[in-house]
Amino acid sequence: MIEYIKGMDISSLDEVERLGAKYYDKGERKDLIEILKSYGTNYIRLRLWNDPKTPDGKPYGAGNTDYETTLRMAKRVKASGLGFLLDFHYSDFWADPGKQRKPKAWADYGADELEKAVYEFTKEKMNGFINEGAVPDMVQVGNEVTNGLLWPEGQVPNYANIARFISAGIRAVKETCPSAKIMIHLDNGGNNELYKKWFDEYINVNKGEDFDIIGMSYYPFWHGTLEDLEYNMNDIAKRFGKELVIAEVSMGFTTEDYAEYEKLSPENRKGMATKPALCEKVPFPMTKEGQCDFMKAFLKVIENVPENKGRGFFYWEAGWLPVAGSGWATDEALAYIKEKGPCGNEWANQALFDYDGNALPALEVIREYKPR
């Protein structure tokens, strides 16, 4: 059994610090990782993109988490004594259920070449982290692979190729770092039918490589009620016998705008992901108190999973402050993904720090929670 995880995804940290972000606990400026550790955090999750920049080197933004950037942060995590989850996206930019673009270098690859590329890329980067003293304790092979990865070859309903590609990554992790726990991660944590179908296809139909943890995203404004999450976690824990970790979760602490911090013109601001209509779906107010109450109820759901298979969570982008220059995409990224803007930060009101970088009370809820 893995230790109970009180984890944080802080993948944008390198970028926001460079742009001037500062963090405070009770008025005293401190290092973000130091603050999180003091509030009970024992794991950090960092994403890895293949090549998040243009051919002439202009960054795509959103932390620009290429190997060198992620390695810098990973060394800090390991030096702090915290666990390290490495999150392979197998894409040059965001990979989620709505987009799973092949990296530019793999754009013309077919299924056989993609399987080989996943194996070789995973092995190369794992060896890089290991040789640099930043050994991952846990590895996520693909990010929110609900609809597959490396489209179109690995897109649902082609579960056979999905299993091939993920299995290639898993083999590379096992060969380079046998001690690392391996996670497969889907979104939509309240959708039981989705999880039953996906993992039945991977485990039973296509005989994918074995793994340790089912990772789930749960955002209360997108992924159903906490009751939906509880039902799904309870069912899949029994059905598939894996330990469960909420790989991504967050909850807003305010609906106040942060335009003055971003210093963008109105037409260039993405604005909050949690639009008013979404806020209405959540039975907790988007206040500091509401964020605390949500976390208490959410932690209870994990605790109630049968056979103690609910093993914790990672709060997504806990320190992504709305500093000028840090957003979900740059103009170069928009050109690459063929989407229109605007850009800016759409997550700042869901962090665990206010817009000025002050630690919020929900961190105390996390510190005080005593798992079974």
NORQUI-V922345 format. One record per helix or strand of 2 or more residues. SS is the DSSP state (@ for helix, = for strand). FROM is the first residue (numbers start at 0). TO is the last residue. Records with the same first field share a line. If there is no record, write none. Layout:
SS: FROM-TO + FROM-TO
//
This chain:
=: 4-8 + 22-24 + 27-29 + 42-47 + 82-87 + 137-140 + 180-185 + 212-218 + 242-249 + 309-314 + 357-358
@: 12-17 + 31-37 + 66-78 + 103-105 + 110-130 + 144-146 + 158-175 + 191-204 + 225-239 + 258-261 + 265-267 + 275-278 + 287-302 + 305-307 + 330-336 + 347-349 + 361-367
//
